[in-house]
Amino acid sequence: MKIPLNDLNFFKLDDSFDISSFNCGNLEIDSFIKDDAKRYQKDKIAVTYLCYYHDNLVGFFSVAMGCIDARAVEPQDGKKGYSPRKFPALRLAQMATLKEYQRHDVGKNMLAYVFAIGFALCEFIGCRVVIVDAKKDEKTINFYKKYGSFEDFGPSDATTQSLLRDLNKIPEGERINTELTEYQKK
């Protein structure tokens, strides 16, 4: 069963949420949401959003600001000699779907919400691309390329592959809107 975006609710993480039982099947990511996400948010390193389907926590993602070398965007952009050396970016730092809800479009819909945050940021600050250092396994990289149209850029290492999505290349009809200044509370 595919879960439509309209059936999901997104909430900014705070102390009122119980995330202790979250299990996506990856101990490192499960540990992040349970042990680090609130501290990262308090220290203004990353903000975590929880994704709910009805009353069930089904996923989360964390975002932070970043930047990339303009040369990583120029080959796709077609504009040579563009003046900035760096392009402002929204970094998708972590993302996971609860094990039982994987392959139900939750991850795809969370990506749409991340892009919406990127577009909302453009109203306040520059934000040209969304970037992610994807875990270097075929399933993860294919997910980002298929559902987010991410492209390889820059260096990769033994464990991650750097991917980007140029917000200028997302057609109007594929964009959703979200308010950054207001978020729902349970």
LUMVEX-395532 format. One record per residue (C-alpha): residue number from 1; residue in one letter; x, y, z. Coordinates in nm, 3 decimals, always signed. Layout:
N
NODE  num  residuo       px       py       pz
NODE  NUM        a        X        Y        Z
...
This chain:
186
NODE  num  residuo       px       py       pz
NODE    1        m   +0.000   +0.000   +0.000
NODE    2        k   +0.140   +0.337   -0.107
NODE    3        i   +0.085   +0.617   +0.144
NODE    4        p   +0.005   +0.953   -0.017
NODE    5        l   +0.181   +1.268   +0.101
NODE    6        n   -0.150   +1.419   +0.214
NODE    7        d   -0.192   +1.134   +0.465
NODE    8        l   +0.139   +1.218   +0.636
NODE    9        n   +0.200   +1.479   +0.903
NODE   10        f   +0.537   +1.634   +0.979
NODE   11        f   +0.639   +1.763   +1.320
NODE   12        k   +0.957   +1.928   +1.437
NODE   13        l   +1.120   +1.706   +1.700
NODE   14        d   +1.089   +1.821   +2.060
NODE   15        d   +1.087   +1.659   +2.404
NODE   16        s   +0.717   +1.571   +2.382
NODE   17        f   +0.780   +1.297   +2.124
NODE   18        d   +0.864   +0.939   +2.219
NODE   19        i   +1.115   +0.815   +1.964
NODE   20        s   +1.262   +0.537   +2.177
NODE   21        s   +1.110   +0.250   +1.980
NODE   22        f   +1.206   +0.373   +1.631
NODE   23        n   +1.359   +0.091   +1.426
NODE   24        c   +1.451   +0.131   +1.060
NODE   25        g   +1.675   -0.174   +1.057
NODE   26        n   +2.001   +0.023   +1.069
NODE   27        l   +2.157   +0.049   +1.417
NODE   28        e   +2.361   +0.359   +1.330
NODE   29        i   +2.055   +0.554   +1.210
NODE   30        d   +1.835   +0.424   +1.494
NODE   31        s   +2.103   +0.540   +1.737
NODE   32        f   +2.108   +0.886   +1.579
NODE   33        i   +1.736   +0.949   +1.625
NODE   34        k   +1.732   +0.807   +1.978
NODE   35        d   +2.061   +0.943   +2.112
NODE   36        d   +2.177   +1.241   +1.907
NODE   37        a   +1.894   +1.418   +1.722
NODE   38        k   +1.768   +1.624   +2.017
NODE   39        r   +2.122   +1.731   +2.110
NODE   40        y   +2.201   +1.827   +1.749
NODE   41        q   +1.885   +2.035   +1.743
NODE   42        k   +1.963   +2.204   +2.075
NODE   43        d   +2.316   +2.282   +1.953
NODE   44        k   +2.175   +2.417   +1.623
NODE   45        i   +2.361   +2.160   +1.414
NODE   46        a   +2.058   +1.998   +1.250
NODE   47        v   +1.680   +2.007   +1.282
NODE   48        t   +1.489   +1.679   +1.281
NODE   49        y   +1.136   +1.637   +1.150
NODE   50        l   +0.922   +1.338   +1.242
NODE   51        c   +0.686   +1.187   +0.987
NODE   52        y   +0.357   +1.045   +1.115
NODE   53        y   +0.097   +0.834   +0.942
NODE   54        h   -0.214   +0.866   +1.154
NODE   55        d   -0.071   +0.833   +1.507
NODE   56        n   +0.228   +0.621   +1.407
NODE   57        l   +0.583   +0.751   +1.375
NODE   58        v   +0.685   +0.613   +1.035
NODE   59        g   +0.999   +0.810   +0.953
NODE   60        f   +1.222   +1.106   +1.018
NODE   61        f   +1.473   +1.328   +0.848
NODE   62        s   +1.730   +1.579   +0.971
NODE   63        v   +1.841   +1.882   +0.774
NODE   64        a   +2.121   +2.135   +0.813
NODE   65        m   +2.271   +2.416   +0.611
NODE   66        g   +2.569   +2.357   +0.390
NODE   67        c   +2.738   +2.475   +0.074
NODE   68        i   +2.907   +2.319   -0.224
NODE   69        d   +3.164   +2.429   -0.474
NODE   70        a   +2.989   +2.607   -0.763
NODE   71        r   +3.180   +2.390   -1.010
NODE   72        a   +2.970   +2.093   -0.893
NODE   73        v   +2.654   +2.267   -1.017
NODE   74        e   +2.785   +2.447   -1.326
NODE   75        p   +2.813   +2.140   -1.553
NODE   76        q   +2.443   +2.066   -1.493
NODE   77        d   +2.345   +2.433   -1.491
NODE   78        g   +2.495   +2.524   -1.827
NODE   79        k   +2.599   +2.867   -1.695
NODE   80        k   +2.973   +2.909   -1.722
NODE   81        g   +3.161   +3.163   -1.518
NODE   82        y   +2.882   +3.220   -1.267
NODE   83        s   +3.027   +3.448   -1.000
NODE   84        p   +2.981   +3.259   -0.669
NODE   85        r   +3.248   +3.009   -0.580
NODE   86        k   +3.009   +2.831   -0.345
NODE   87        f   +2.639   +2.759   -0.377
NODE   88        p   +2.419   +2.753   -0.067
NODE   89        a   +2.274   +2.413   +0.005
NODE   90        l   +2.029   +2.236   +0.229
NODE   91        r   +2.199   +1.921   +0.357
NODE   92        l   +1.984   +1.616   +0.416
NODE   93        a   +2.185   +1.484   +0.709
NODE   94        q   +1.981   +1.177   +0.805
NODE   95        m   +1.666   +1.010   +0.678
NODE   96        a   +1.500   +0.682   +0.764
NODE   97        t   +1.167   +0.504   +0.740
NODE   98        l   +1.034   +0.267   +1.005
NODE   99        k   +1.103   -0.089   +0.896
NODE  100        e   +0.734   -0.183   +0.857
NODE  101        y   +0.664   +0.122   +0.636
NODE  102        q   +0.955   +0.088   +0.394
NODE  103        r   +0.843   +0.060   +0.030
NODE  104        h   +0.519   +0.248   +0.101
NODE  105        d   +0.636   +0.584   -0.044
NODE  106        v   +0.712   +0.733   +0.298
NODE  107        g   +1.075   +0.803   +0.199
NODE  108        k   +0.967   +0.946   -0.138
NODE  109        n   +0.723   +1.178   +0.040
NODE  110        m   +0.981   +1.282   +0.298
NODE  111        l   +1.210   +1.383   +0.009
NODE  112        a   +0.928   +1.596   -0.136
NODE  113        y   +0.898   +1.765   +0.204
NODE  114        v   +1.275   +1.825   +0.219
NODE  115        f   +1.256   +1.993   -0.124
NODE  116        a   +0.964   +2.202   +0.004
NODE  117        i   +1.181   +2.320   +0.293
NODE  118        g   +1.451   +2.411   +0.039
NODE  119        f   +1.203   +2.620   -0.161
NODE  120        a   +1.070   +2.783   +0.157
NODE  121        l   +1.426   +2.873   +0.259
NODE  122        c   +1.466   +3.053   -0.074
NODE  123        e   +1.214   +3.307   +0.054
NODE  124        f   +1.452   +3.398   +0.341
NODE  125        i   +1.805   +3.298   +0.237
NODE  126        g   +1.979   +3.151   -0.063
NODE  127        c   +1.935   +2.778   -0.117
NODE  128        r   +2.025   +2.648   -0.460
NODE  129        v   +2.063   +2.272   -0.408
NODE  130        v   +1.977   +1.989   -0.174
NODE  131        i   +2.274   +1.766   -0.099
NODE  132        v   +2.311   +1.431   +0.072
NODE  133        d   +2.604   +1.208   +0.151
NODE  134        a   +2.426   +0.883   +0.079
NODE  135        k   +2.538   +0.558   +0.233
NODE  136        k   +2.742   +0.387   -0.032
NODE  137        d   +2.521   +0.092   -0.114
NODE  138        e   +2.330   +0.035   -0.433
NODE  139        k   +1.984   +0.035   -0.271
NODE  140        t   +2.034   +0.371   -0.098
NODE  141        i   +2.193   +0.548   -0.395
NODE  142        n   +1.925   +0.415   -0.632
NODE  143        f   +1.655   +0.541   -0.394
NODE  144        y   +1.787   +0.898   -0.404
NODE  145        k   +1.839   +0.890   -0.778
NODE  146        k   +1.495   +0.741   -0.850
NODE  147        y   +1.277   +0.937   -0.611
NODE  148        g   +1.471   +1.260   -0.578
NODE  149        s   +1.645   +1.278   -0.917
NODE  150        f   +1.972   +1.329   -0.732
NODE  151        e   +2.294   +1.328   -0.932
NODE  152        d   +2.650   +1.239   -0.832
NODE  153        f   +2.879   +1.527   -0.748
NODE  154        g   +3.210   +1.582   -0.584
NODE  155        p   +3.411   +1.341   -0.381
NODE  156        s   +3.294   +1.017   -0.233
NODE  157        d   +3.470   +0.806   +0.022
NODE  158        a   +3.461   +0.443   +0.125
NODE  159        t   +3.123   +0.476   +0.299
NODE  160        t   +2.933   +0.762   +0.128
NODE  161        q   +2.851   +0.902   -0.216
NODE  162        s   +2.785   +1.277   -0.250
NODE  163        l   +2.460   +1.351   -0.434
NODE  164        l   +2.283   +1.676   -0.522
NODE  165        r   +1.949   +1.794   -0.656
NODE  166        d   +1.939   +2.139   -0.814
NODE  167        l   +1.621   +2.312   -0.693
NODE  168        n   +1.610   +2.510   -1.019
NODE  169        k   +1.548   +2.183   -1.203
NODE  170        i   +1.238   +2.081   -1.009
NODE  171        p   +0.933   +2.170   -1.223
NODE  172        e   +0.662   +2.390   -1.067
NODE  173        g   +0.410   +2.106   -1.087
NODE  174        e   +0.627   +1.879   -0.868
NODE  175        r   +0.668   +2.129   -0.584
NODE  176        i   +0.479   +2.120   -0.258
NODE  177        n   +0.455   +2.408   -0.013
NODE  178        t   +0.532   +2.417   +0.356
NODE  179        e   +0.551   +2.698   +0.610
NODE  180        l   +0.883   +2.715   +0.791
NODE  181        t   +0.755   +2.952   +1.056
NODE  182        e   +0.470   +2.728   +1.166
NODE  183        y   +0.472   +2.358   +1.237
NODE  184        q   +0.216   +2.137   +1.394
NODE  185        k   +0.251   +2.015   +1.748
NODE  186        k   +0.093   +1.702   +1.881
